[in-house]
C-alpha cells in the first residue's frame, strides 16, 4: 500500500464547484455525502484519488468529486480503470457505476475486472431502473416490471448483483443502502482497506422512475424485519426484537424464530458470519436471500485476500528487468540474425 | 562458400553446371501441417545472411489444421531473393515445391511458364488426387508439360534417412519439409549451417528431434548432389545494398520494435491493450516478450476493453497503444471517439485484412481507410498513417507515437496482412537519429485549465493523476473551451468541433512533403499508399526503362495529407492510384482536390503483382499519348 499522510483533509476538500444536477430527492446525494465523508479519513492525498465512471445518473459522480476524474463511456469504466491502475498502482482508483452500466452494457468488463482482482473499488448504485434514459427496466428490475419499454411487464429474470460478483470470483463483495449513512460509510471504509477489487452494491432510490423500490428496507416500521446485517464474527440475527435468526440446515438456509414455542432457538443456533471464508458457497447462498421469504442481507459478504492483478503485472516486469537487465534498445534492434553490408559491398 | 561433405566421399563428383541468377522466386507449398512456413522462413534467413535482398510472402489458411490434403488446407511461403534492390516478393514463382496434389492445384496457376516444379511423388495417390479435385493424375496426363517437372519420393526418402532413428513413421514424416528445404539449399547453393544451428537450438531439449531434422536436411541436400535429378545449380550474389547493419524483419516485429523505440524516445512506459485477432496478434506476442523494457501488455476481455484500458493508461501518463484488425477496430470506434473527446495520446494499430465482417482473416486488403477516417459518430478527426513495407513499420510506429504525444490525439496506424507477415531486410537505424519527443506533463497549478491550448499545435495540457493541485475531470460529454467543464452551449460546441478539426489539420505543419520519384510533373503519376509501394515501385521502374514517362509518389500520411499533395497532383495530367479496395483513397482525393483519379483496384485478398501494375501503367500511358 502506498504511503499515507496524516489526514488534514475534510469533506469540503472533496467537493467541487460544479452544480450537482441529480433530481431533488435522489439517493445519489446520500452516496456522494458518504464518499465525501470517508475519503478525507483515509489519509491519502487528494491528488492520488481517481474516480472513473461510465454512463448513467450514477456516472456523473466524478464531476462532483474534487479529485482526478474520468467520465468515460457506457459500461467501460472498469476497463478504463484497469488500464490506469495497472500502469499507476500508486493511485486510488474508484469506480462509480449503476445497475445498467455495470450489469448490462458493461457486464463483460465487470466480471473480468472482478476475476482479475484489479485493485479498484467499484460502487454500483442499484436503483433497478434506467434513470438517465428516462425509465426503462434494468437487468436488476423484478420480473413483471412495467416501464416505458415493457408496457406489459418485463419477462426476463433479473441479475442478483452480489451473486454475479461472487460467481466471478470477487474477493470483496458487500451491500449497503443509500439512506443507511453509518453502515454505508463503514462499508466504504472496509472497501477502501481491501487491496483487491472491492465490489459494493448500494441500493439507491430513484424517486422519479422507481420510487420506493427498497421501501421495506428503508421504512422505519419494516426495515428491521426486512434486512439482516452481516457482522463478521456475529450470528445472523434480525427483527425488531432481535427475535429471528438464520441457520444453515444441510444445504438450505432457514429462518429460526426464537419465540417459536417448542423450538427453543436462540442466537447461539444461528450461522455465525465469517466474511473471510475462502469457499464462496455460503456467501452465495446469503447473496440469494431476499423477499418474500428472507430478509435482504447487507454488509460484507466476502472478503478474502489475494494478490492483485497490478502487483502481478509489476512483479513480472521487475523480474524480467532483474533477469535480463534494463533493456538496451541497441541490443534489441540487433537481436536475431544480423549481417553487415560494408561500404565496398561485401557482406559479413 | 563451403559445402558440407557428402557422406559418400569415394564417389566421384559429377558434372554440375553453375548458373548465376540475379533474381529468383521460390514458393514452398503444402498442407498446413507440412511445415511450409518453417521451410520458407529458414530459406529466407539463410539467404539474408548471404547478403541477398529479399522479400517474402507467407500465405496460409485461416484454419489451423484444415482437413489434410484438401485445397482449403494449403499453406504456402513465397520468397524472392535477388542480387539487387527489390520491392516485392515477386509475381510468378520460378520454382514451386508442391508437397501434395492440393498444393499443386492451388499454386500451379502462378508458376512461371517453364518454371521448375518439385513434387512429393508419394502423396500423389488416388485418394489425395481426388481430395484435390484432380480427375486424372497431372503427373501422368501431360498437363504439366510446360514446366520442368521433378518427381521426388520425399516421404520415402525422409523415412529412409531416419531409418534406425527410433522415431515412428508419423514423427519421421514431420521432417519432410526439411528434405525439401535441403533440396532447395542445394539447388540455390545455400549453406546448411544456419538452419542446422537453428534446429539444434530450437530442439535443444529434445536432441533426438534436432538430430533427425538435421539428418533429413542433409539428406535432401545430398540427394540432389548424388542423383542426376538436377544438372544445374544456381547462385544469387549478394545485393548491393547501402552499407549498414541489417536484419530480416516482418512488419509486425518492426511495429513492436518501433513502439519500444518510441517508448524510449519519449521516456514513457509502453502500455498495450489488445485482444487476439489475426493478423495483428503477433504484435501482442512480440511486445509481451519485452517486459525488461518496462512494457505492459494487457490481453483484455474484448476489443472494447483493449482500447479503453489504453485510454486509462494514457490518462495516467503511459505511452498507450491498442492493436487490432478491421473487425476489432469497428468495436473500438466508441473508445477511439472518447480519446478524440478527452484529447489523450493513443495509437490505434489496424493490421488490415479482407472484409467485410470476418471476411478473409489471413488475407490482405486496404479497405479500412474510410473506416478509420470516418467510422465514428459525429465529427471525429484522427490522424491516420500507413506503413508501406515490413521495414517501414518501424519508422511509422515511432512517427505515430510522436504525433499522438505532441498533438494530444489518438492516431491510427494502418498496416496490412501482407506486410505484417511478409519480411524484408531492414537496415538498422541509428538510435540517436530517431526523434526525441518527451512530453512535458503539466505540473504548475496556477492558471491551470484542462482544455487550454498550445498556441502552435492546439494540444491541451497532459496533467496526470498524482499531480497536486491539478485535480480535474475529463469525459465524453462536450467540454467548455478552456475549463473543460460540461457544456451544452451551442456556440461552444461549434467552436470545440472546429478546434478539434484544426488541431488535427495542424499535424500537417510537422510532416514531410510527399516526394515524387521521377519527373516532378508530366503526363502520368502513379500514386500509392500503404503496402502497394513495392509493386508500384517495381512496375514504374520497369515502365521507365521501357521509355514511358511515368513518375511515382507514395503517401504515408493519409490524414492530414502532406501540404504539397494538392500541388503534386495538379502537376500531372493523369494520376493512377492502385489500391486493394474499391477506390477509397481515390474518393478522398477527388473530394479534397477536385482532381480526377484513375482508380485501379484489386480485392482478391492478395497484394498487387508488379506485372498487373505495369500492365495498367502501359494502358494508361498509352491512352495518355505517353
Interface residues (C-beta under 8 A of the other chain):
Chain A: X16 X18 X45 X46 X47 X48 X50 X52 X53 X55 X62 X63 X66 X67 X68 X69 X70 X71 X72 X73 X76 X78 X79 X80 X81 X82 X83 X84 X85 X86 X87 X88 X90 X91 X108 X109 X112 X313 X316 X317 X319 X320 X321 X323 X324 X325 X326 X327 X329 X330 X332 X333 X334 X336 X337 X338 X339 X340 X341 X342 X343 X345 X346 X347
Chain B: X45 X48 X49 X50 X51 X194 X238 X240 X241 X242 X243 X244 X245 X246 X247 X248 X257 X260 X261 X264 X269 X271 X273 X290 X291 X292 X293 X294 X295 X296 X298 X300 X301 X302 X304 X305 X308 X309 X310 X311 X312 X313 X314 X315 X316 X317 X318 X320 X334 X335 X338 X342 X427 X428 X429 X431 X465 X466 X467 X468 X469 X470 X471 X472 X473 X474 X475 X476 X477 X485 X486
